[in-house]
Amino acid sequence: MRRAQFPASSAQSRGCLAGVGGWCEFFLGQVCVESDTVLDSLILQTFMDTMLKSNPQTQQRSNHNGQETSLWSSGFGMKMEAITPFLGKYRPFMGRCCQTCTPKSWESLFHRSIMDLGFCNVILVKEENTRFRGWLVRRLCYFLWSLEQHIPTSFDASQKIMENTGVQNLLSGRVPGAAGEGQAPVLVKKEVQRILGHIQTTPRPFLLRLFSWALLWFLNRLFLNVQLHKGQMKMVQKAAQEGSPLVFLSTHKSLLDGFLLPFVLFSQGLGVVRVALDSRTCSPALRALLRKLGGLFLPPEVNLSLDNSEGILARAVVRATVEELLTSGQPLLIFLEEPPGSPGPRLSALGQAWLGVVIQAVQAGIISDATLVPVAIAYDLVPDAPCNMNHDLAPLGLWTGALAVFRRLCNCWGCNRRVCVRVHLAQPFSLQEYTINARSCWDSRQTLEHLLQPIVLGECSVVPDTEKEQEWTPPTGLLLALKEEDQLLVRRLSRHVLSASVASSAVMSTAIMATLLLLKHQKGVVLSQLLGEFSWLTEETLLRGFDVGFSGQLRCLAQHTLSLLRAHVVLLRVHQGDLVVVPRPGPGLTHLARLSMELLPTFLSEAVGACAVRGLLAGRVPPEGPWELQGIELLSQNELYRQILLLLHLLPQDLLLPQPCQSSYCYCQEVLDRLIQCGLLVAEETPGSRPACDTGRQHLSAKLLWKPSGDFTDSESDDFEEPGGRCFRLSQQSRCPDFFLFLCRLLSPILKAFAQAATFLHLGQLPDSEVAYSEKLFQFLQACAQEEGIFECADPNLAISAVWTFKDLGVLQEMPSPTGPQLHLSPTFATRDNQDKLEQFIRQFICS
């Protein structure tokens, strides 16, 4: 089994996993110093009450685990592997492209042999990576490596952009309403050069080599390793040899992504990658430096109105710049997510704008095709995660950035808490092929107000047979300049690629540890029990086809993970040296909730199904009733489909990230299949009926054999099922109640935030602006967290999602006013009765 591993001598040479016992004594010493505070005293008292008094066998087990505890305290970890091999042999290879939208690409650029190529540490540069040998080379290998990298130069790019057909039409005044009409060509040419200077400059080879050397040195002191699968890189290199320009579409977890990802691709021989960056996150001085390193920035004029002359000129120059980059074969990197820490929609408006220009170049025939490569990046901990997520990040200045780097290096000096990074490159696919096939998957859609509001109010019980239309990302001027059909293509392609990138992202150890502490052990857990559950959740992740970004001995992994989470957990020594891990209440739980969201895509289908089952049982069985009583209830397939659809419509698409080519009914069937596969649901067979597994006497008509994939809306599809549909019961296996509760709690933060937002309607804080109302709702969530102890819901992004969902649902209405748009409570939900119905509808999916 090939996998990314810590170096064998990492405990001695790398410093991250060094000295388990010494680390415990050091960290526990801090806890003992802080144990006089009220917080740690309450934590210790709560844990002792829940773990010691309620479990009389703890004292007996402490003697049994004495040897194991002494091993942990003395620094000799037991040789237990943290990763159970997938299906006994291999870890899953993730990132295959969509077989529905791009079947030809799915068959090409992939071979089973690339799955066995293993991983490489990108930032591990040694003497062997250079052409020289010797003791001096070993000390200068970073610098020599940067000198040997091939950097193609092109000094006539600006001239080619000026000769572009669209720019020449503007210079000659042949475009009605543009800046060149009625003006001197010299003035228009100067304006074009000014806009082009704002977008890009020619990369400087010497500066690129110097920056690569400095960045390599910095990354080795910031990260333990940066892992990349060799087979994935081989797919991308093979795609680059076919001639089409590469466009990398990536997730966005950190401001460091704009430096790390181009360096990774540059180190693998793909040349200088041009990066589309957000000018809001950089100061003018930093933008000038980044342009010389290959950065691209949109000029502010592109967002002017479509009939504005300056806007027309700026958009033409941007299109000419992208066309020149693609024609010359330079790779382009676009981030599809908003910058980290910025409240708002998940999909980036800037990323959609750049992607729209690429699609326009392909459709105009400037290039025959473009190869799209979804990219995902995962950190143990995001290096520059802001402490205050409630405010926009200030633009990063040149000196501010240098000071931040210096402080980071000072913090890392002599510190063994460096994080691990995993970069994932999914299977490349053809943009031309996707454009042709994706249009056939488009269907009619309706707003959330038409789909869900009648059901919430009890006016209707039938869920409409149509998809939900929900778009939170505001369009930019570049996107609005496209045809309406092309705008829809850009939105669905960006959502499709982002869904594939998130689904293929590796799960890190901090996400697994945070999920266990948040959902199962908020009052504390003994370390030996936590290690067993860590191994269990890792195995469950692998068995669902998701990969993990770590390997090594179980106890060393736990040590490494808890050291990274040291600000959010408390370690206590009890029972002859055994360790107890207790999450810190308050902001600590909120941070653990954000980390646990990285694990949600792995169990998303089962979590949606479990909450739907909870909603179906809400009116039949008391929530606090025994599991055996809930297992008696018979659940029909049609009822399960309906509850799953209701929950899918309620949850935001930014959370679910459904693929546009997949219908809701197809997703419902997938959810139901997952619940059966994981053992939560069992088919109920009545006496005398044909067994559910007997397919021998099913009659398939000829026209049903040719039924389109994903079409479950035809009434003739009932021929497949018995009259009344199939029925299920909850399984009575001993592990099912805990697993069912675990799945429900994965979606609890957002569902509880929505329910509290419905309660907030009673306070009458409207009318108000959207920003001010979201701020008040966030303060209300914080107040509820202090009262109820549900700190994972106190997140500003959840407050914004609740406000936008209520707008789509027709609960809130936006109306113009002299001071700007104002939110008002809709007349339908002005009554307390309808507000209570909304809250009751949401709370049926919450498992207490």
WOGILIN-V177154 format. One record per backbone hydrogen bond with DSSP energy under -1.0 kcal/mol. CO is the residue of the C=O (numbers start at 1). NH is the residue of the N-H. Records with the same first field share a line. If there is no record, write none. Layout:
CO: NH  NH
This chain:
7: 10
9: 12  13
10: 15
19: 23
20: 24
21: 25
22: 26
23: 27
24: 28
25: 29
26: 30
27: 31
28: 32
29: 33
30: 34
34: 37
37: 41
38: 42
39: 43
40: 44
41: 45
42: 46
43: 47
44: 48
45: 49
46: 50
47: 51
48: 52  53
55: 58
57: 61
58: 62
60: 64
61: 65
63: 66
65: 69
66: 70
67: 71
68: 72
69: 73
70: 74
71: 76
78: 80
80: 554
85: 88
86: 89  90
95: 427
98: 102
102: 106
103: 107
104: 108
111: 114
112: 115
113: 116
114: 117
118: 230
120: 228
121: 124
123: 125
126: 129
127: 130
134: 138
136: 140
140: 144
141: 145
142: 146
143: 147
144: 148
156: 160
157: 161
158: 162
159: 163
161: 164
164: 168
165: 169
166: 170
167: 171
168: 172
169: 174
175: 178
178: 181
180: 183
184: 188
185: 189
186: 190
187: 191
188: 192
189: 193
190: 194
191: 195
192: 196
193: 197
194: 198
195: 199
196: 200
199: 297
204: 208
205: 209
206: 210
207: 211
208: 212
209: 213
210: 214
211: 215
212: 216
213: 217
214: 218
215: 219
216: 220
218: 222
219: 223
225: 421
226: 122
227: 423
228: 120
229: 233
230: 234
231: 235
232: 236
233: 237
234: 238
235: 239
236: 240
237: 241
240: 243
245: 371
246: 332
247: 373
248: 334
249: 375
250: 336
254: 257
256: 259  260
257: 261
259: 263
260: 264
261: 265
262: 266
263: 267
265: 270
266: 269
274: 333
275: 296
278: 281
279: 282
281: 396
283: 287
284: 288
285: 289
286: 290
287: 291
288: 292
290: 295
291: 294
292: 204
294: 275
296: 277
299: 302
300: 303
301: 304
305: 308
308: 312
309: 313
310: 314
311: 315
312: 316
313: 317
314: 318
315: 319
316: 320
317: 321
318: 322
319: 323
320: 324
321: 325
322: 326
323: 327
324: 328
325: 330
331: 274
332: 248
333: 276
334: 250
336: 348
339: 342
346: 338
348: 352
349: 353
350: 354
351: 355
352: 356
353: 357
354: 358
355: 359
356: 360
357: 361
358: 362
359: 363
360: 364
361: 366
362: 365
370: 431
371: 247
372: 429
373: 249
374: 426
375: 251
376: 424
378: 422
382: 385
396: 283
397: 401
398: 402
399: 403
400: 404
401: 405
402: 406
403: 407
404: 408
405: 409
406: 410
407: 411
408: 412
409: 413
412: 415
419: 224
420: 380
421: 227
422: 378
424: 376
429: 372
430: 434
431: 435
432: 436
433: 437
434: 438
438: 441
444: 467
446: 469
447: 451
448: 452
452: 456
453: 457
454: 459  460
464: 466
467: 446
476: 480
477: 481
479: 482
483: 487
484: 488
485: 489
486: 490
487: 491
488: 492
489: 493
490: 494
491: 495
492: 496
493: 497
494: 498
495: 499
496: 500
497: 501
498: 502
499: 503
500: 504
507: 549
508: 512
509: 513
510: 514
511: 515
512: 516
513: 517
514: 518
515: 519
516: 520  521
525: 581
526: 530
527: 531
528: 532
529: 533
530: 534
531: 535
532: 536
533: 537
534: 538
535: 539
536: 540
537: 541
538: 542
539: 543
541: 546
542: 545
547: 507
552: 82
553: 557
554: 558
555: 559
556: 560
557: 561
558: 562
559: 563
560: 564
561: 565
565: 568
568: 584
570: 582
572: 580
574: 578
575: 578
578: 574
579: 527
580: 572
581: 525
582: 570
586: 590
587: 591
588: 592
589: 593
590: 594
591: 595
592: 596
593: 597
595: 598
596: 599
599: 602
603: 607
604: 608
605: 609
606: 610
607: 611
608: 612
609: 613
610: 614
611: 615
612: 616
613: 617
617: 620  621
622: 625
626: 630
627: 631
635: 728
636: 640
637: 641
638: 642
639: 643
640: 644
641: 645
642: 646
643: 647
644: 648
645: 649
646: 650
647: 651
652: 656
653: 657
659: 662
663: 667
664: 668
665: 669
666: 670
667: 671
668: 672
669: 673
670: 674
671: 675
672: 676
673: 677
674: 678
675: 680  681
680: 731
682: 729
686: 689
691: 694
695: 698
701: 705
704: 707
708: 711
714: 717
715: 718
716: 719
717: 720
718: 721
722: 725
726: 637
727: 684
728: 635
729: 682
733: 736
735: 739
736: 740
737: 741
738: 742
739: 743
740: 744
741: 745
747: 751
748: 752
749: 753
750: 754
751: 755
752: 756
753: 757
754: 758
755: 759
756: 760
759: 762
760: 763
761: 764
768: 823
769: 773
770: 774
771: 775
772: 776
773: 777
774: 778
775: 779
776: 780
777: 781
778: 782
779: 783
780: 784
781: 785
782: 786
783: 787
784: 788
785: 789
790: 793
791: 794
793: 795
795: 799
796: 800
797: 801
798: 802
799: 803
800: 804
801: 805
802: 806
803: 807
804: 808
805: 809
806: 811  812
811: 826
813: 824
815: 822
817: 820
822: 815
823: 768
824: 813
827: 830
831: 835
832: 836
833: 837
834: 838
835: 839
836: 840
837: 841
838: 842
839: 843
840: 844
842: 845
843: 846
